[in-house]
Amino acid sequence: MRLATYRHEGRVRAGVLVNDHLHDLPNGYTALDAVCLGLVELLDLGNRAINSAPPVPLTEVRLLPPLTPPTVRDFVAFEEHVEGVVRSVSGSAGVAPEWYEAPTFYFTNPSALIGAHDPVEVPHGCEKLDFELEVAAVIGREGIDLDPVAARKHIIGYTILNDWSARDLQAREMRVNLGPAKGKDFASTLGPWLVTADELEAHHDADGFLRLRMTVEVNGRLVGEDLLSNMGWPFGDLVAYASRGAWVRPGDVLGSGTAGNGGCLAELWGRGVDIPPLRPGDQVTMTVEGIGTVTNTVTARSSPPPPPVRPARARPRDRG
């Protein structure tokens, strides 16, 4: 089943997609409300919507992020991506041994999520705008200290994530050994909808990886292509790691991290590929097998630059 959130006739609604038509969920349910029910009840609710709500053509709505998540964790689970970005940032080769020891993630801003076809404004001060091709898992049941086998059962569905990145802002702040922060704090595409886990079950291999083809195009040119199954850990392991000493709850989003083989421009830069950063007017299209397609167009910033934040003052010595 495919669950979407959208704006139609001035109202935000949640519904189920069937044959390019949306059927509103009953009783004013939001997508997060539906996810909190768990997979069995969500499927039942969706079937009731299909059988009772009048269809709304997909062409008449604006797709929003599939749900409003309480948290967004973004992992870095593709070794090939790490190799390329390390070369791009430092010029050195190889991957830090710590990467292999356990999954690594950062928290990003749920309030910065945008829909599948929304414009992306270049953030102030950015000259090196980049995309990141990812898939995100969405939690459907709460849990803590989960083992990987149990953790996979807590995933209710999957969607596409584009973790837009201001590489020049990110490079500065990460030299402080903290972040990324403002380099990622302006837009992340989530969409086009949530595909429930049962739809993709047949794509799992024997080790629990989802074998799905992922592609990214810029202005119609294919620049990246990978398989989701090239992750270093399957999603069950990522959920289990996130749950160590911390609750994962319904609606939480966990990104796979950026695919390899051109999943972002920074990786290509690190491999010596001459391709420019994104500019206003560029169109980025991502497609993931079994999930769908998102397309966003880069635009210039609509607001004037804010006053700069002054540099840190000289360190005071007052102890009084």
C-alpha positions in Angstrom: 0.0 0.0 0.0 1.1 3.6 -0.7 0.4 6.3 1.8 0.7 9.9 0.9 0.1 13.3 2.4 -1.0 16.1 0.1 -2.6 19.5 -0.2 -5.9 19.6 -2.2 -8.4 22.4 -2.4 -6.6 24.3 0.4 -6.6 21.4 2.8 -3.9 19.0 3.9 -5.0 15.4 3.7 -3.6 11.9 4.0 -4.7 9.1 1.7 -3.9 5.9 -0.2 -2.7 5.9 -3.8 -4.3 3.5 -6.3 -4.0 3.8 -10.0 -2.8 7.5 -9.8 -5.7 8.5 -7.6 -5.8 9.3 -3.9 -8.4 8.2 -1.5 -8.6 10.2 1.7 -8.2 8.3 5.0 -11.4 8.3 7.1 -12.1 10.4 10.3 -9.4 13.0 9.5 -6.5 10.5 10.1 -3.1 11.9 9.4 -0.4 9.7 7.9 1.4 9.7 11.3 -1.9 8.6 13.0 -2.1 5.7 10.5 1.5 4.7 11.0 1.0 4.6 14.8 -1.7 2.0 14.3 0.8 -0.6 13.1 1.0 -2.3 9.7 -2.1 -4.6 10.0 -4.4 -1.7 11.2 -2.9 0.7 8.6 -3.7 -1.7 5.8 -7.2 -2.1 7.1 -7.7 1.7 7.3 -6.3 2.1 3.8 -8.7 -0.5 2.4 -11.6 1.3 4.0 -10.4 4.5 2.4 -10.2 2.8 -1.0 -13.7 1.4 -0.7 -15.4 4.5 0.6 -13.5 7.8 -0.2 -14.0 9.3 -3.7 -10.8 9.3 -5.8 -8.8 12.5 -6.3 -6.5 12.5 -9.3 -2.8 12.7 -8.4 -2.4 15.5 -11.0 -4.7 17.8 -8.9 -2.7 17.7 -5.6 0.6 18.9 -4.3 2.5 16.1 -2.6 3.9 16.9 0.8 6.4 14.7 2.8 4.5 11.4 3.4 4.3 12.1 7.1 5.6 14.5 9.8 8.2 12.4 11.6 9.1 13.0 15.3 12.8 12.5 14.4 15.0 12.0 11.4 18.3 10.0 11.7 20.5 9.9 8.6 23.1 7.1 8.4 26.1 6.8 6.2 25.9 3.2 5.2 27.5 3.1 1.7 31.2 2.5 1.7 31.7 3.7 -1.9 30.1 7.0 -1.0 32.5 7.4 2.0 35.5 6.7 -0.2 34.6 9.3 -2.8 33.7 12.0 -0.3 36.9 11.5 1.8 38.9 12.1 -1.4 36.8 15.2 -2.2 37.2 16.7 1.2 40.8 15.8 2.2 42.4 14.3 -0.9 43.2 11.1 1.0 42.2 7.6 0.1 40.4 5.0 2.1 37.8 4.8 4.8 38.3 5.4 8.5 38.4 2.0 10.3 35.8 3.3 12.8 33.3 3.4 9.9 33.3 -0.5 9.7 32.8 -0.9 13.5 29.2 0.3 13.8 26.7 2.4 11.8 27.1 6.2 12.1 24.3 8.7 11.9 23.4 12.3 12.6 20.0 13.9 13.5 18.6 16.3 10.9 15.8 18.7 11.0 12.2 17.3 10.5 11.0 20.9 10.0 13.1 21.2 6.8 11.4 18.4 5.0 9.9 19.2 1.6 7.7 17.3 -0.8 8.4 15.3 -3.9 8.1 18.2 -6.4 8.8 21.2 -4.3 11.4 23.8 -5.3 14.7 23.8 -3.4 16.1 27.3 -2.6 19.9 27.6 -2.5 20.8 28.5 1.1 22.5 31.8 1.8 26.2 31.7 1.4 26.2 28.4 -0.6 28.2 28.0 -3.8 28.4 24.2 -3.8 24.9 22.8 -3.6 24.6 19.0 -3.9 22.0 16.3 -3.7 22.2 12.9 -1.9 20.3 9.8 -3.2 18.9 7.8 -0.3 16.1 5.5 0.9 14.6 6.0 4.3 12.9 3.4 6.5 9.9 4.5 8.7 9.3 3.0 12.1 5.9 1.6 12.9 6.3 0.1 16.4 8.2 1.5 19.3 11.1 -0.3 20.8 14.4 -0.1 22.7 17.6 -2.2 22.7 16.3 -4.2 19.7 18.2 -7.0 18.1 18.5 -6.7 14.3 16.0 -9.5 13.5 13.4 -7.9 15.7 14.3 -4.4 14.6 13.4 -5.2 10.9 9.9 -6.0 12.0 9.5 -2.5 13.5 9.8 -1.0 10.0 6.4 -0.1 8.6 7.5 1.2 5.2 10.0 3.0 3.0 10.3 6.2 1.0 12.9 8.2 -0.9 15.1 10.7 0.9 17.2 13.4 -0.8 19.5 14.9 1.8 20.3 18.2 0.1 23.8 19.5 1.1 25.6 22.8 1.0 29.0 21.3 0.7 31.0 24.5 1.3 29.0 25.3 4.5 29.4 21.7 5.6 33.1 21.6 5.0 33.7 24.6 7.3 31.6 23.4 10.2 32.9 19.8 10.1 36.4 21.1 10.7 35.2 21.9 14.2 34.6 18.1 14.5 30.9 18.5 15.0 28.1 18.3 12.5 26.9 18.4 9.8 24.6 21.2 10.9 23.7 24.3 8.7 25.2 22.6 5.7 22.1 20.3 5.9 19.6 22.5 7.6 17.6 23.9 4.7 15.9 21.1 2.8 15.5 17.3 2.7 13.1 15.8 0.2 10.9 13.0 1.5 8.6 11.2 -0.8 6.8 10.7 -3.0 4.8 8.5 -0.6 5.4 5.7 2.0 5.4 2.2 0.5 4.5 -0.3 3.2 7.0 -2.9 4.0 4.9 -5.8 2.8 5.1 -4.5 -0.8 8.9 -4.8 -0.8 9.3 -8.0 1.2 10.1 -10.0 -2.0 13.1 -7.7 -2.7 15.0 -8.8 0.5 17.9 -11.1 -0.1 19.0 -13.9 2.3 21.0 -11.4 4.4 18.1 -8.9 4.8 19.3 -6.3 2.3 16.7 -4.7 -0.1 17.8 -5.2 -3.7 16.3 -2.1 -5.3 17.8 -0.1 -8.2 18.4 3.6 -7.4 19.1 6.3 -10.0 19.6 10.1 -10.0 19.5 12.4 -13.0 20.4 16.1 -13.3 18.6 17.9 -16.1 17.8 14.5 -17.7 21.4 13.2 -17.6 22.0 10.0 -15.5 24.8 10.8 -13.1 24.4 8.1 -10.4 23.1 4.5 -10.2 23.4 2.0 -7.5 21.7 -0.9 -5.7 20.3 -0.3 -2.2 21.6 -3.8 -1.3 25.2 -2.3 -1.5 24.7 -0.8 2.0 27.2 -1.9 4.6 24.4 -2.9 6.9 20.7 -3.8 6.2 18.0 -1.6 7.6 17.3 -4.0 10.5 20.8 -3.4 11.8 20.4 0.4 11.5 17.2 0.3 13.5 18.8 -1.9 16.1 21.7 0.5 16.5 19.5 3.5 16.7 17.5 1.7 19.5 20.6 1.1 21.7 19.7 2.8 24.9 17.1 5.0 23.1 13.5 4.5 22.0 12.6 4.4 18.4 9.0 5.4 17.9 6.3 5.3 15.2 7.0 7.8 12.5 10.8 8.0 13.1 12.6 8.2 9.8 16.0 6.5 9.3 17.9 7.3 6.1 20.2 4.8 4.5 22.9 7.4 3.7 24.0 8.3 0.2 24.2 5.6 -2.5 27.6 5.0 -4.2 28.5 5.3 -7.8 27.4 8.9 -8.2 24.8 9.1 -5.4 26.0 12.7 -4.8 28.2 15.2 -6.6 30.8 15.3 -3.8 31.6 11.6 -4.4 32.1 12.3 -8.1 34.3 15.3 -7.4 36.4 13.0 -5.2 36.8 10.6 -8.1 37.9 13.4 -10.5 34.7 13.7 -12.4 34.3 17.2 -13.8 30.6 18.1 -13.0 29.5 21.5 -11.6 27.6 22.1 -8.4 23.9 22.6 -8.7 22.6 26.0 -9.9 19.2 27.7 -10.0 17.2 26.0 -12.8 18.8 22.6 -12.4 16.3 19.7 -12.0 17.2 16.7 -9.9 15.2 13.5 -10.4 15.6 10.4 -8.2 13.9 7.0 -8.8 14.0 4.0 -6.6 12.6 0.7 -7.8 9.4 -0.3 -6.1 9.0 3.1 -4.4 8.7 5.9 -7.1 10.2 9.1 -8.3 10.9 12.6 -6.8 11.8 15.6 -8.9 12.9 18.9 -7.4 14.0 22.1 -9.2 16.7 24.3 -7.7 15.8 28.0 -7.3 17.5 31.1 -6.2 16.9 32.2 -2.6 13.7 34.3 -2.4 14.7 36.3 0.7 17.6 38.7 1.0 20.8 37.6 2.9 20.5 38.1 6.6 23.1 40.1 8.6 26.2 38.0 9.2 26.9 36.5 12.6 30.1 38.1 13.9 33.2 36.0 14.7 33.8 34.7 18.2 35.1 37.4 20.6 38.5 37.0 22.2 38.3 34.4 25.0 37.4 36.1 28.3 39.3 35.4 31.5 36.8 36.8 34.0 36.2 34.3 36.8 34.3 36.7 39.2 
